[in-house]
């Protein structure tokens, strides 16, 4: 049994090394123009997503001691902060400028949100019974995809689940 396991591991490692092979030139359909996006006077900038038209981007950066969400176009940046939060992270955006993300509260719990650009309204999206909710992606139709952590008493720990809310 031990020999079979060793032989299997060797074959898997060989197959893996063969499948990786030598690096190749990228095909023309994969973009290769790199543009560095920075925010003057900021220590960091994390861009997390864009809409399908490539006209708006979302992410987060620092403003002083605060971490704030960013909604960017190629010419204008908008800083976004969920009222009462310790930090705000914008993670997804669609063509209707619906922005989803997560924010950190004073108890170090994460809550999901959706921001409706057309109205300026913010709605909190917390998965029922979850300790933390992170909204990561918003579809063209406005459905939200994310993850949450829920206490499992049988496992005696938090378990992470994905979710879709329509």
N, C-alpha and C positions, 0 to 999 in steps of 0.2 A: 504494500500500500504506500509506504514511504517513497519507494523508487518511482511508482506511478505518479505521485504528487510532484516529485523533483523533475521527472521527464515532462510532465504537463507544464510546469512553470518555465522550463527551458524553452519548450515549443512556443508558449505564449509570448515570452520575451523576444524570441526570434521573429515571430509573426508581427509583433508590435514594431520592432526595429525595421523590418522590411516595409511595413505599411507606411512608416513615416518617410523613408527614403530621403533623397537629396532635396534641398529647397528648390522651388521652381519660380520662374518669373510669374507675376500676377497676370491673369488674363485682362484684356482691355476693358471688360465690363465692370471690373472692380476699381473703384476710385483710388487714385494714388496721390492726389494733391492734398498736402497737409497745410492746414491753416491754424495758427496758434491764436486762441481766443483768450484774452486776459482782461482783467478788470483793474484799471489803474489804482494803485494804493492798496491792493488786496493781497493777502498772503497766499490764498489758494482760490481755485475755481474748479468746480466739478460740474461738467455738463453731462446730463443723464439721458437726454432724449430730445427728439425733434418731431415736429409734425411731418406728415408724408410729403408736404410740398417743400420742406426745407426752409421755410420762412421764419419759423419760431423755434427756439431752443429753450430747454429748462434745465435747471441745476441748482447749485447753491454756492454761496461764497460767504466771506466774513465782512461784516461792517462793524468796525471796532471789535468789541468782545462778542458780538452776536453772530450767529449763523443764520442767514436769511436765504429764502428761495429767490431764484432769479428767473425771470421770463425775458428772453432776449430775441431781438430781431437783428438783422445785420447792421442796423443803424442806431438802435435804441435799446437800453437795458432798463428793466423794471424790477425793483427789489420788492419781495413779497414776504410778509410776515404774518402768520396766523396770530391774531390777538391773544395775549396771555400765554403764548408758548415760550419755551426756553430756546428752541431752535426750530427752523422750518426748512424742509427739504422738498423741492419740486422734482418729481421723478418722471412724469409723463405728460404729454400734451397731444391734442388732436387738432384737426384743421379748424374746428369751431372755437379754438382757444379755450377748451376745457382743460384745466391743469389738475393733475392728481399728485399726491405726495403724502408725506407724513410729517408730523411735528412732535416734538418732545415736550412733555409737560413738566411741572415742578416736582412730580413724584418719579421722574425718570421712566414714565410710560410713553409709548408711541401711539399716536392716533392718526388714522387716515383722514384725508380731506379731499374735496373736489372744489375747485375755484371755477366759477363760470365767468369767463372773460367778458361776455356780452352784457352782463348785469352787475358784475363786481361782487356777486354773492359767494360766500364760503359756506360749505356744508361739511359737517364732520361725518365721516364714514367709519364707524367702529363696528367690527364684526361682533355680533351678539355673544357675550360670554368670554370674549378674548381679553387677555392682558394687553397685548400690543397688536396694532393693525398697521400695515404698511400698504398703501395703494401705489402700485408701480406703473400701471399702464391704463390708458383710456382709449377705447376703440373709436372708430369713426361714428358709430351709433350712440356713443356715450356710456357703454358698459365699462365697468372698472374691474381690473384684474389686480390681485395683490396677494398678500400672505398675512397670517395672523398666528399668534401663539395662544394656545388654550391649555389649561391645566388638565392633565390626565391623572386621576387619582390611582388608577391601577399601575401606571408606570412611575408614579410619584415624581413627575417632572412636567415641564411645559413641552408641548409638541407643536411643531410648526405645520400649518396647513395652508394650502393655496385656496383662493376663493375667486368667484366671479359674481359681481352684483350688477343686475340689470334694472 
